[in-house]
Amino acid sequence: MLQTPPTRFAYLGPEGTFAEAALSTAVGPDQGVRQPAASVPAALAAVRTGEADAALVPLENSVEGSVPATMDGLADGDPLLITREVFLSVSFVLAVRPGTPAADVRSVVSHPHALAQTARTVATWLPGVPALPASSTAAAARAVAEGEHDAAVCAPIAAERYGLVPLAEDVADHPGAVTRFVLVTPPGALPAPTGNDKTSLVAVVGDRTGALLDLLSEFAVRGISLTRIESRPTRERLGVYSFSLDCEGHVADARVGEALAALHRVCDDVRFLGSYARADGRTNRPVPDVAADAAFTDAHAWLTRLRTGQV
Ligand SMILES: O=C(O)C(=O)Cc1ccccc1
């Protein structure tokens, strides 16, 4: 009997990242094969080349905002599909090799988002010590274990994994920070609508007055709320931007499908990034009767009658 091979999950590695913890939350601790990737672009590339079936990457944080490598990695290159979102509370330790006093620390290293969320607290422990970027919090812990740097801001589990000890625990300038991760796959079947879904896309608007308002109007007139919108440079030339946004609803919902079709007409480019179950613990706003699927079905049936002489 043929056995289905286990799903291969790439994640922002090495072992001990918050992305790995988010993957365990998303698919269960023992599901599939885990493939740590050296960076977000490497994790996405593994899916695009077929080396992995899915990738778990950080998308945005409640303190620092979006993760540019993920936003740009999804907006450019071969299309990928977000099939899940996962929210994780992040709590950091300031970790050193055993026996290192604070006075001997010459450098502190971590993922830029972790450094940004802890800068003030770290400075109280290590005044004047330069903070350096690493590809992930666990890569930072590993670099400290290998003697490349002296202190890392990382997850407690990463400190343990790389044999470090905490100089300080619960290190946070803004307690309660939450990071949103996404599971991305190659294009294929969409997750079925759950009734509480989100849709993500990237739209490039034309260089003309009112172009962004036109984009927003297509959502507003169909009773669709946005949950995130931000601009990113297209990297073509200064002044040309794309808008990365999430809205409530599933592309299978008539109002969302019609809004996307309208964007296809009014925007220079639209990239659909997926429809998936909303997981931030909130419920989509009630859909007005005039924007419900039944209202669209009824309106289309009416139009068909007009066009076929059944007035
Ligand atoms: O580096 C990690 O562990 C990540 O998963 C990225 C990250 C960094 C800082 C906060 C949350 C996620």
Ligand as a Chemical Component Dictionary entry (heavy atoms), coordinates in Angstrom:
data_LIG
# 
_chem_comp.id                   LIG 
_chem_comp.type                 NON-POLYMER 
_chem_comp.pdbx_formal_charge   0 
_chem_comp.three_letter_code    LIG 
# 
loop_
_chem_comp_atom.comp_id 
_chem_comp_atom.atom_id 
_chem_comp_atom.alt_atom_id 
_chem_comp_atom.type_symbol 
_chem_comp_atom.charge 
_chem_comp_atom.model_Cartn_x 
_chem_comp_atom.model_Cartn_y 
_chem_comp_atom.model_Cartn_z 
_chem_comp_atom.pdbx_ordinal 
LIG O1 O1 O 0 13.406 35.245 15.045 1  
LIG C1 C1 C 0 12.404 34.577 15.385 2  
LIG O2 O2 O 0 12.376 33.784 16.337 3  
LIG C2 C2 C 0 11.181 34.740 14.612 4  
LIG O3 O3 O 0 10.378 33.848 14.508 5  
LIG C3 C3 C 0 10.915 36.120 14.069 6  
LIG C4 C4 C 0 10.477 36.988 15.204 7  
LIG C5 C5 C 0 11.330 37.894 15.769 8  
LIG C6 C6 C 0 10.896 38.687 16.830 9  
LIG C7 C7 C 0 9.622  38.553 17.306 10 
LIG C8 C8 C 0 8.782  37.635 16.749 11 
LIG C9 C9 C 0 9.197  36.846 15.681 12 
# 
loop_
_chem_comp_bond.comp_id 
_chem_comp_bond.atom_id_1 
_chem_comp_bond.atom_id_2 
_chem_comp_bond.value_order 
_chem_comp_bond.pdbx_ordinal 
LIG O1 C1 DOUB 1  
LIG C1 O2 SING 2  
LIG C1 C2 SING 3  
LIG C2 O3 DOUB 4  
LIG C2 C3 SING 5  
LIG C3 C4 SING 6  
LIG C4 C5 SING 7  
LIG C4 C9 DOUB 8  
LIG C5 C6 DOUB 9  
LIG C6 C7 SING 10 
LIG C7 C8 DOUB 11 
LIG C8 C9 SING 12 
# 
